[in-house]
Amino acid sequence: MNVGPRLIVPRQPGAIWPEAAVLPPAAAAAVASAALLYPMAAGWVFGPQRPRALVWYASLRTPAWKPPDAVIPIAWTLIDSGFAVAAYRLLRTPAGPGTVRHQARQQALGWLALNVFLIGGWSAVFFGARHLPASLLVAAAMVGTGAAGARAAYQVDRPAGRLTLPFVGWVGFATALTGALWWLNRRR
């Protein structure tokens, strides 16, 4: 009786332990889609399209170098899509248990998952709680966790590692922007 997707567990000749489980393409795509869907859902729940958040956000003093509001969801969609493709590639890459590659794969997937949750968390703190200092800390944390994740992913699958680099650059920029917003609005 078939009760769900079958994990593909290839064996190396003469190996006692099988290589780490590789998800079938459909299962890997379903899991990886969370990298796109969760931040999108958090954006809809907490984002600036909500009336109270919109009024608050529109009232903020902003630096001259802030990009137009229309650019931000486009950038995030591209970044989140890159995360989803990177996650798919990592989930489909075999790595023998106990190997450096296996450890890097697990770390890369862990960092990627953490960053996906931090993206949603930033929206909750910035737009939901309207707490600029805390949102600056979340943004800064994403720079570090993003860099660690990119490094681990690159060790396993170079294209996956490269797909996470725009995130690191963007959250670096977002950290500077959030800091500027906090500075410009600190007496409010």
Protein Blocks (a to p, Z undefined) as FASTA:
>chain_A
ZZbdcddddddehiabdcdddddfklmmmmmmmmmmmmmmmmmmmmmkbmklmmmmmmpc
cdfklccfklmmmmmmmmmmmmmmmmmmmmmpccdehiaklmmmmmmmmmmmmmmmmmmm
mmmmmmmnopaklmmmmmmmmmmmmmmmmmmmmmmommlmmmmmmmmmmmmmmmmmmmmm
mmmmmmZZ
